[in-house]
Amino acid sequence: MLGAPDLLEAALARCLLHEGAGVVVVVSHRVYGKAAGPQMSDWLRGNGPPVEHALMAWAALPSVASLNRLPTSA
């Protein structure tokens, strides 16, 4: 969780090795406004566990189809 006075950002990441190089996949979500806490809590409650499970299920570099199944907006 990253924060500033007018926004909160949740970032979930998975690091993998692929052909000797590190690959990092990051899924992030931002909420703007001074009262971003409740809205971010709602997003994390609904999206945090499925995104975490999807990221952690990868044993190797994910396919484009796997990446496309991650949420792109709330």
MARTIVO-379748 format. One record per atom (N, C-alpha, C, O, CB): residue number from 1; residue in one letter; atom name; x, y, z. Coordinates in steps of 0.02 Angstrom, whole numbers, plus 50000, padded with zeros to 5 digits. Atoms other than C-alpha are relative to their C-alpha. Glycine has a CB too. Example, Ala and Ser with C-alpha at 12.3 -4.5 7.8 and 13.67 -1.06 7.14 Angstrom:
! MARTIVO-379748
ROPA;1;a;N;50045;49941;50000
ROPA;1;a;CA;50615;49775;50390
ROPA;1;a;C;50045;50060;50000
ROPA;1;a;O;50097;50059;50033
ROPA;1;a;CB;49950;50001;50062
ROPA;2;s;N;49958;49941;49997
ROPA;2;s;CA;50684;49947;50357
ROPA;2;s;C;49961;50055;50037
ROPA;2;s;O;49986;50110;50045
ROPA;2;s;CB;50020;50023;49929
//
This chain:
! MARTIVO-379748
ROPA;1;m;N;50043;49942;50000
ROPA;1;m;CA;50000;50000;50000
ROPA;1;m;C;50045;50061;50000
ROPA;1;m;O;50091;50068;50041
ROPA;1;m;CB;49951;50000;50061
ROPA;2;l;N;49964;49937;50005
ROPA;2;l;CA;50069;50169;49948
ROPA;2;l;C;49949;50056;50011
ROPA;2;l;O;49892;50050;49990
ROPA;2;l;CB;50036;50007;49931
ROPA;3;g;N;50048;49947;49987
ROPA;3;g;CA;49992;50331;50004
ROPA;3;g;C;50030;50069;49991
ROPA;3;g;O;50090;50079;49998
ROPA;3;g;CB;49973;49993;50069
ROPA;4;a;N;49985;49929;50003
ROPA;4;a;CA;49994;50517;49978
ROPA;4;a;C;49938;50035;50026
ROPA;4;a;O;49886;50003;50035
ROPA;4;a;CB;50019;50024;49925
ROPA;5;p;N;50059;49967;49971
ROPA;5;p;CA;49876;50650;50045
ROPA;5;p;C;49935;49991;49961
ROPA;5;p;O;49881;49990;49991
ROPA;5;p;CB;50015;50073;50006
ROPA;6;d;N;50061;50004;50040
ROPA;6;d;CA;49754;50631;49900
ROPA;6;d;C;49993;49935;49961
ROPA;6;d;O;49954;49932;49914
ROPA;6;d;CB;49999;50057;49951
ROPA;7;l;N;50009;50063;50035
ROPA;7;l;CA;49775;50450;49846
ROPA;7;l;C;50028;49942;50040
ROPA;7;l;O;50071;49950;50083
ROPA;7;l;CB;50033;50002;49931
ROPA;8;l;N;49973;50063;49974
ROPA;8;l;CA;49803;50270;49897
ROPA;8;l;C;50011;49955;49940
ROPA;8;l;O;49973;49956;49892
ROPA;8;l;CB;49951;49966;50052
ROPA;9;e;N;49987;50048;50053
ROPA;9;e;CA;49881;50138;49786
ROPA;9;e;C;50018;49933;50031
ROPA;9;e;O;50062;49928;50073
ROPA;9;e;CB;50057;50025;49953
ROPA;10;a;N;49983;50068;49980
ROPA;10;a;CA;49881;49951;49815
ROPA;10;a;C;50039;49969;49943
ROPA;10;a;O;50019;49975;49885
ROPA;10;a;CB;49935;49958;50017
ROPA;11;a;N;49959;50033;50051
ROPA;11;a;CA;50016;49855;49723
ROPA;11;a;C;50013;49928;50021
ROPA;11;a;O;50038;49916;50075
ROPA;11;a;CB;50067;50039;49988
ROPA;12;l;N;49987;50071;49989
ROPA;12;l;CA;50024;49666;49711
ROPA;12;l;C;50049;49978;49946
ROPA;12;l;O;50038;49993;49887
ROPA;12;l;CB;49934;49957;49999
ROPA;13;a;N;49948;50016;50048
ROPA;13;a;CA;50178;49593;49627
ROPA;13;a;C;50021;49927;50006
ROPA;13;a;O;50016;49896;50059
ROPA;13;a;CB;50061;50045;50009
ROPA;14;r;N;49972;50067;50001
ROPA;14;r;CA;50250;49425;49576
ROPA;14;r;C;50065;50003;49961
ROPA;14;r;O;50067;50030;49905
ROPA;14;r;CB;49950;49948;49968
ROPA;15;c;N;49935;50003;50032
ROPA;15;c;CA;50433;49398;49534
ROPA;15;c;C;50013;49929;49977
ROPA;15;c;O;50002;49882;50015
ROPA;15;c;CB;50056;50025;50048
ROPA;16;l;N;49984;50065;50028
ROPA;16;l;CA;50484;49254;49421
ROPA;16;l;C;50065;50003;49962
ROPA;16;l;O;50085;50056;49937
ROPA;16;l;CB;49943;49975;49954
ROPA;17;l;N;49941;50005;50043
ROPA;17;l;CA;50642;49196;49334
ROPA;17;l;C;49978;49968;49934
ROPA;17;l;O;49943;49918;49934
ROPA;17;l;CB;50057;49960;50033
ROPA;18;h;N;50015;50026;50066
ROPA;18;h;CA;50627;49167;49147
ROPA;18;h;C;50062;50006;49957
ROPA;18;h;O;50086;50061;49944
ROPA;18;h;CB;49940;50039;49968
ROPA;19;e;N;49940;50002;50042
ROPA;19;e;CA;50775;49114;49041
ROPA;19;e;C;50056;50041;50030
ROPA;19;e;O;50089;50079;49994
ROPA;19;e;CB;49983;50024;49930
ROPA;20;g;N;49945;49967;49966
ROPA;20;g;CA;50897;49181;49169
ROPA;20;g;C;49989;50074;50016
ROPA;20;g;O;50035;50107;50040
ROPA;20;g;CB;50060;49994;49959
ROPA;21;a;N;50014;49930;49985
ROPA;21;a;CA;50813;49350;49188
ROPA;21;a;C;49941;50004;50047
ROPA;21;a;O;49897;49961;50047
ROPA;21;a;CB;49987;50041;49935
ROPA;22;g;N;50056;49988;49955
ROPA;22;g;CA;50697;49418;49320
ROPA;22;g;C;49944;50035;49965
ROPA;22;g;O;49955;50081;49925
ROPA;22;g;CB;50023;50040;50061
ROPA;23;v;N;50060;49969;50028
ROPA;23;v;CA;50520;49462;49271
ROPA;23;v;C;49955;50018;50059
ROPA;23;v;O;49944;49976;50103
ROPA;23;v;CB;49964;49953;49948
ROPA;24;v;N;50046;49979;49947
ROPA;24;v;CA;50404;49561;49384
ROPA;24;v;C;49934;50021;49968
ROPA;24;v;O;49933;50062;49922
ROPA;24;v;CB;50031;50059;50042
ROPA;25;v;N;50067;49982;50022
ROPA;25;v;CA;50217;49570;49354
ROPA;25;v;C;49968;50037;50058
ROPA;25;v;O;49965;50011;50114
ROPA;25;v;CB;49958;49937;49978
ROPA;26;v;N;50031;49959;49948
ROPA;26;v;CA;50130;49708;49451
ROPA;26;v;C;49928;50016;49980
ROPA;26;v;O;49914;50037;49924
ROPA;26;v;CB;50040;50065;50012
ROPA;27;v;N;50069;49978;50008
ROPA;27;v;CA;49944;49735;49470
ROPA;27;v;C;49989;50054;50052
ROPA;27;v;O;50000;50042;50112
ROPA;27;v;CB;49948;49939;50009
ROPA;28;s;N;50011;49946;49952
ROPA;28;s;CA;49902;49902;49549
ROPA;28;s;C;49932;50032;49988
ROPA;28;s;O;49904;50029;49934
ROPA;28;s;CB;50056;50052;49994
ROPA;29;h;N;50065;49966;50003
ROPA;29;h;CA;49746;50000;49587
ROPA;29;h;C;50007;50064;50041
ROPA;29;h;O;50031;50062;50098
ROPA;29;h;CB;49941;49955;50026
ROPA;30;r;N;49998;49936;49964
ROPA;30;r;CA;49733;50183;49636
ROPA;30;r;C;49930;50026;50013
ROPA;30;r;O;49884;50016;49974
ROPA;30;r;CB;50040;50052;49959
ROPA;31;v;N;50061;49966;49982
ROPA;31;v;CA;49596;50275;49725
ROPA;31;v;C;50021;50071;50019
ROPA;31;v;O;50066;50082;50059
ROPA;31;v;CB;49962;49964;50060
ROPA;32;y;N;49984;49930;49988
ROPA;32;y;CA;49600;50465;49725
ROPA;32;y;C;49950;50032;50047
ROPA;32;y;O;49892;50013;50049
ROPA;32;y;CB;50002;50038;49934
ROPA;33;g;N;50042;49962;49955
ROPA;33;g;CA;49531;50584;49854
ROPA;33;g;C;50022;49993;50072
ROPA;33;g;O;50055;49945;50090
ROPA;33;g;CB;49928;49978;49993
ROPA;34;k;N;49979;50000;49930
ROPA;34;k;CA;49557;50626;50037
ROPA;34;k;C;49968;49942;50039
ROPA;34;k;O;49997;49919;50088
ROPA;34;k;CB;49983;50067;50032
ROPA;35;a;N;50035;50055;49965
ROPA;35;a;CA;49432;50491;50091
ROPA;35;a;C;50005;49936;49960
ROPA;35;a;O;49955;49902;49949
ROPA;35;a;CB;49926;50019;50012
ROPA;36;a;N;49990;50058;50044
ROPA;36;a;CA;49507;50351;49985
ROPA;36;a;C;49999;49934;50039
ROPA;36;a;O;49989;49882;50008
ROPA;36;a;CB;50065;50007;49964
ROPA;37;g;N;49994;50061;49960
ROPA;37;g;CA;49520;50226;50129
ROPA;37;g;C;49943;49950;49991
ROPA;37;g;O;49956;49892;49975
ROPA;37;g;CB;50005;50018;50070
ROPA;38;p;N;50055;50048;50006
ROPA;38;p;CA;49345;50149;50124
ROPA;38;p;C;49994;49971;49929
ROPA;38;p;O;49980;49912;49921
ROPA;38;p;CB;49935;50034;50019
ROPA;39;q;N;50004;50025;50069
ROPA;39;q;CA;49344;50137;49933
ROPA;39;q;C;50056;49950;49986
ROPA;39;q;O;50045;49900;49952
ROPA;39;q;CB;50002;50059;49950
ROPA;40;m;N;49944;50047;50009
ROPA;40;m;CA;49516;50054;49934
ROPA;40;m;C;49987;49936;50037
ROPA;40;m;O;50001;49881;50011
ROPA;40;m;CB;50066;50032;50023
ROPA;41;s;N;50017;50061;49962
ROPA;41;s;CA;49459;49934;50069
ROPA;41;s;C;49951;49957;49962
ROPA;41;s;O;49959;49896;49959
ROPA;41;s;CB;49971;50019;50069
ROPA;42;d;N;50049;50038;50039
ROPA;42;d;CA;49311;49884;49962
ROPA;42;d;C;50033;49966;49940
ROPA;42;d;O;50019;49908;49926
ROPA;42;d;CB;49944;50047;49975
ROPA;43;w;N;49966;50030;50058
ROPA;43;w;CA;49422;49857;49810
ROPA;43;w;C;50044;49941;50022
ROPA;43;w;O;50043;49889;49990
ROPA;43;w;CB;50043;50054;49964
ROPA;44;l;N;49957;50054;49976
ROPA;44;l;CA;49547;49753;49909
ROPA;44;l;C;49959;49939;50022
ROPA;44;l;O;49978;49883;50008
ROPA;44;l;CB;50043;50025;50058
ROPA;45;r;N;50043;50056;49978
ROPA;45;r;CA;49408;49648;49987
ROPA;45;r;C;49974;49960;49940
ROPA;45;r;O;49972;49899;49943
ROPA;45;r;CB;49941;50027;50042
ROPA;46;g;N;50028;50034;50058
ROPA;46;g;CA;49335;49608;49816
ROPA;46;g;C;50052;49975;49950
ROPA;46;g;O;50039;49925;49916
ROPA;46;g;CB;49955;50046;49965
ROPA;47;n;N;49951;50017;50051
ROPA;47;n;CA;49494;49599;49711
ROPA;47;n;C;50066;49974;50026
ROPA;47;n;O;50101;49938;49990
ROPA;47;n;CB;50012;50059;49958
ROPA;48;g;N;49935;50021;49973
ROPA;48;g;CA;49642;49569;49825
ROPA;48;g;C;50011;49925;50000
ROPA;48;g;O;50060;49902;49971
ROPA;48;g;CB;50007;50025;50070
ROPA;49;p;N;49989;50073;49999
ROPA;49;p;CA;49620;49381;49856
ROPA;49;p;C;50002;49968;49931
ROPA;49;p;O;50047;49928;49918
ROPA;49;p;CB;49945;49968;50040
ROPA;50;p;N;49995;50032;50066
ROPA;50;p;CA;49581;49334;49674
ROPA;50;p;C;50065;50019;49963
ROPA;50;p;O;50094;49976;49929
ROPA;50;p;CB;49940;50019;49958
ROPA;51;v;N;49938;49979;50034
ROPA;51;v;CA;49729;49436;49609
ROPA;51;v;C;50059;49965;50032
ROPA;51;v;O;50103;49940;49996
ROPA;51;v;CB;50009;50077;50003
ROPA;52;e;N;49945;50035;49966
ROPA;52;e;CA;49845;49364;49741
ROPA;52;e;C;50003;49927;49980
ROPA;52;e;O;50057;49901;49966
ROPA;52;e;CB;49992;50007;50076
ROPA;53;h;N;50000;50070;50019
ROPA;53;h;CA;49791;49187;49701
ROPA;53;h;C;50022;49990;49928
ROPA;53;h;O;50059;49943;49913
ROPA;53;h;CB;49929;49970;50010
ROPA;54;a;N;49980;50005;50071
ROPA;54;a;CA;49811;49216;49514
ROPA;54;a;C;50075;50009;49993
ROPA;54;a;O;50108;49970;49958
ROPA;54;a;CB;49963;50052;49957
ROPA;55;l;N;49928;49988;50004
ROPA;55;l;CA;49986;49287;49536
ROPA;55;l;C;50040;49942;50029
ROPA;55;l;O;50089;49921;49999
ROPA;55;l;CB;50019;50065;50035
ROPA;56;m;N;49962;50052;49967
ROPA;56;m;CA;50043;49151;49655
ROPA;56;m;C;49992;49932;49967
ROPA;56;m;O;50031;49887;49979
ROPA;56;m;CB;49979;49995;50073
ROPA;57;a;N;50012;50063;50034
ROPA;57;a;CA;49973;49011;49546
ROPA;57;a;C;50050;49988;49943
ROPA;57;a;O;50059;49932;49920
ROPA;57;a;CB;49929;49997;49972
ROPA;58;w;N;49953;50007;50055
ROPA;58;w;CA;50103;49045;49411
ROPA;58;w;C;50063;49965;50023
ROPA;58;w;O;50096;49989;50069
ROPA;58;w;CB;50016;50069;49969
ROPA;59;a;N;49937;50035;49986
ROPA;59;a;CA;50246;48919;49417
ROPA;59;a;C;50053;50021;49950
ROPA;59;a;O;50113;50009;49961
ROPA;59;a;CB;49989;49924;49998
ROPA;60;a;N;49954;49977;50052
ROPA;60;a;CA;50325;48993;49260
ROPA;60;a;C;49971;50065;49972
ROPA;60;a;O;49918;50088;49993
ROPA;60;a;CB;50008;49945;49943
ROPA;61;l;N;50023;49938;50030
ROPA;61;l;CA;50309;49149;49154
ROPA;61;l;C;49928;49990;49975
ROPA;61;l;O;49916;49943;49937
ROPA;61;l;CB;50047;50022;49942
ROPA;62;p;N;50070;50010;50020
ROPA;62;p;CA;50121;49173;49128
ROPA;62;p;C;49989;50013;49926
ROPA;62;p;O;50026;50050;49893
ROPA;62;p;CB;49956;50046;50040
ROPA;63;s;N;50019;49988;50069
ROPA;63;s;CA;50040;49165;48960
ROPA;63;s;C;49965;50068;49994
ROPA;63;s;O;49944;50096;50044
ROPA;63;s;CB;49954;49943;49974
ROPA;64;v;N;50037;49938;50011
ROPA;64;v;CA;49962;49319;48883
ROPA;64;v;C;49927;49991;50023
ROPA;64;v;O;49898;50037;50050
ROPA;64;v;CB;50002;50021;49925
ROPA;65;a;N;50069;50013;49978
ROPA;65;a;CA;49792;49238;48917
ROPA;65;a;C;49994;50006;50076
ROPA;65;a;O;49945;50034;50100
ROPA;65;a;CB;49978;49929;49978
ROPA;66;s;N;50001;49993;49927
ROPA;66;s;CA;49835;49227;49104
ROPA;66;s;C;50003;50073;50020
ROPA;66;s;O;49968;50094;50066
ROPA;66;s;CB;50058;49961;50031
ROPA;67;l;N;49995;49929;49985
ROPA;67;l;CA;49884;49409;49106
ROPA;67;l;C;49935;50036;49984
ROPA;67;l;O;49914;50080;50021
ROPA;67;l;CB;50058;50032;49961
ROPA;68;n;N;50062;49967;50019
ROPA;68;n;CA;49725;49459;49016
ROPA;68;n;C;49943;49985;50047
ROPA;68;n;O;49894;50022;50049
ROPA;68;n;CB;49981;49979;49930
ROPA;69;r;N;50053;50017;49951
ROPA;69;r;CA;49620;49373;49151
ROPA;69;r;C;50004;50042;50064
ROPA;69;r;O;49957;50042;50103
ROPA;69;r;CB;50005;49926;50017
ROPA;70;l;N;49995;49957;49942
ROPA;70;l;CA;49685;49493;49284
ROPA;70;l;C;49955;50060;49991
ROPA;70;l;O;49944;50083;49935
ROPA;70;l;CB;50074;50022;50012
ROPA;71;p;N;50044;49942;50007
ROPA;71;p;CA;49569;49638;49324
ROPA;71;p;C;50038;50060;49974
ROPA;71;p;O;50095;50072;49992
ROPA;71;p;CB;49967;50016;50068
ROPA;72;t;N;49969;49941;50028
ROPA;72;t;CA;49605;49795;49226
ROPA;72;t;C;49968;50064;50027
ROPA;72;t;O;49996;50118;50019
ROPA;72;t;CB;49995;49998;49926
ROPA;73;s;N;50032;49941;49968
ROPA;73;s;CA;49484;49912;49315
ROPA;73;s;C;49948;49974;50049
ROPA;73;s;O;49928;49915;50047
ROPA;73;s;CB;49966;50048;49945
ROPA;74;a;N;50050;50021;49951
ROPA;74;a;CA;49360;49909;49456
ROPA;74;a;C;49934;50033;49986
ROPA;74;a;O;49885;50022;50022
ROPA;74;a;CB;50022;50017;50071
//
